[in-house]
């Protein structure tokens, strides 16, 4: 996949099928749009293009959306685009000045004048330009003027409710990780850097890897214990992830993200690993004693292994 961050690096070609959006999460509805792009590109022997933004517009326009939490970092999005089969991506630097670009100017400068365009594919709720003034009607008018086709993809429903980033954030906030994964079409997770911990886990027979998310404003699921997949060095492992404030072993003040990886004894301090959440095992809670906590973790491990075995047999 070709990744461009400068319009000047792109060879303009009017046989281009393009879609534009932030695509946070790149969930099932987003994938439907990307699938339409690929379908048209294949049929017309054209190239496929996604135009997206970094940073996320809501990170720049903080006065409107304070403390925005994202489902995907730009690196995660690019991996998902590539996995979907997209050939080309233009990542535009989103600034406060850029946000004032009106709809017509954006299309004339970046899409028609920069990439080239035969077909534009958008989602059913697509709005764009300064103050989101551009609509399907605007694009249809531009299409007639400049000679490109506009394709609108209908909403995608799961269980009678539209798939959206907001719905996925709500599922994560409620700890419904399997629901979130179903709406995303893949296992939700995050990239983390391994940092020093207090090594308390070793004293109870469950050493853990402590993590600091690469993307600080990444959405995290509700506090609790999860069965997870761990990717390190190109290999997959499994384990139990703790997300909470450790009320039994500490003062319950500092948030902890730590994972006990099954059958793993490598020193990985300072390295990056990827966590994929598979199943929520239980809520976090304070136990009366260390022994009671250990007994519960033993059960968590048993429940994790049962879940993984059942998943393997499917």
C-alpha positions, -999 to +999 in steps of 0.1 A: +000+000+000+013+035-009+011+061+019+013+097+009+016+127+033+023+153+006+000+160-023+030+168-046+042+131-043+010+118-060+008+114-098-026+128-107-047+102-125-084+108-133-090+071-132-091+071-094-119+059-071-117+079-038-133+080-004-127+105+023-131+104+060-116+101+095-126+065+096-119+062+134-122+025+142-126+015+105-156-006+116-181-026+095-198+005+080-165+020+070-155-014+055-186-013+034-176+020+019-140+007+013-155-024-003-175-003-027-143+017-036-125-016-044-154-030-064-156+001-086-118+003-090-116-033-101-145-030-125-131+002-142-094-007-140-089+023-117-068+028-086-083+029-051-077+058-027-086+067+009-080+102+021-079+106+058-066+131+084-039+132+111-044+143+138-081+134+141-101+166+134-117+164+169-082+165+185-076+199+168-111+213+174-110+206+211-132+236+220-160+216+204-152+181+215-130+182+246-112+150+258-119+130+226-110+094+229-101+075+197-107+040+186-077+038+164-043+056+161-032+066+126-008+036+125-036+012+134-059+027+107-032+024+081-028-013+089-066-018+087-068+000+053-040-022+040-057-054+053-089-044+035-070-042+002-068-004-003-039+005-027-033+042-018-038+065+012-033+102+015-029+114+051-036+151+053-023+172+081-054+185+099-048+220+114-070+248+126-062+266+094-071+236+073-104+232+091-115+266+076-112+251+040-146+252+024-161+222+006-155+233-030-119+245-024-111+212-007-123+191-036-108+214-063-074+215-046-069+181-030-091+156-048-098+169-084-066+188-087-043+166-067-053+129-069-077+130-098-112+115-097-135+094-117-157+080-088-163+092-053-177+069-026-192+082+006-212+070+035-248+079+041-240+105+067-210+121+050-206+159+056-174+178+049-157+212+046-157+242+069-186+238+095-194+205+077-212+226+050-207+201+022-234+174+017-244+148-009-262+175-028-230+196-029-211+166-042-237+157-068-235+193-081-197+191-082-199+157-099-220+172-127-197+201-131-164+182-131-176+149-146-172+124-118-197+099-103-209+100-067-219+067-050-236+068-016-234+037+006-264+030+028-261+026+065-252-008+079-273-022+108-265-049+133-295-061+153-316-032+138-292-004+150-268+015+127-231+007+132-212+038+143-181+048+162-203+062+189-221+028+194-187+010+196-174+035+222-206+029+243-201-009+241-165-005+252-175+018+281-199-009+293-173-036+290-192-054+262-160-063+243-175-091+222-202-067+211-176-041+201-156-066+182-186-077+163-193-041+152-157-035+143-152-067+124-120-074+142-106-077+178-103-043+195-069-035+210-040-011+215-003-008+211+016-004+243+052+002+254+064-021+283+073+000+313+087-008+348+061-019+374+063-026+411+067-064+404+039-073+429+025-098+405+056-120+409+049-123+446+016-140+439+027-163+411+014-141+383+041-119+369+028-092+346+039-069+318+030-033+326+019-012+296+017+025+286-005+030+255+014+045+226-017+067+219-025+084+251-061+093+242-069+058+230-103+045+241-100+018+267-127-007+277-144-006+311-121-015+340-120-052+347-102-084+338-101-096+302-089-126+282-065-112+256-043-120+226-008-106+228+013-100+197+050-096+202+079-100+177+054-113+151+042-141+173+009-145+191+004-154+227-026-153+251-031-141+286-051-121+311-053-083+310-060-063+341-073-028+337-081-010+369-067+006+400-056-025+419-076-019+451-063-050+468-026-046+463-022-008+462-039+024+473-062+022+443-051+056+430-030+049+399-046+032+369-028+000+358-027-017+325-010-050+330-011-084+313-001-119+325+010-137+294+007-175+294+039-195+288+060-163+284+093-154+302+110-129+280+124-095+292+106-070+270+111-037+289+110-007+265+095-028+237+062-025+219+035-052+222-001-052+209-031-063+230-063-076+215-093-079+239-112-111+234-136-116+264-144-097+296-140-121+325-153-100+354-154-067+372-125-054+392-130-056+430-112-054+463-105-087+480-103-093+517-069-109+515-040-117+491-050-154+493-086-146+482-072-126+453-049-154+442-078-179+443-098-156+420-069-151+396-066-189+394-102-191+384-097-162+359-069-183+342-091-214+342-119-194+326-095-179+300-082-212+290-117-227+286-127-197+265-096-200+243-102-238+239-138-232+229-127-205+204-102-228+189-128-255+183-152-231+164 
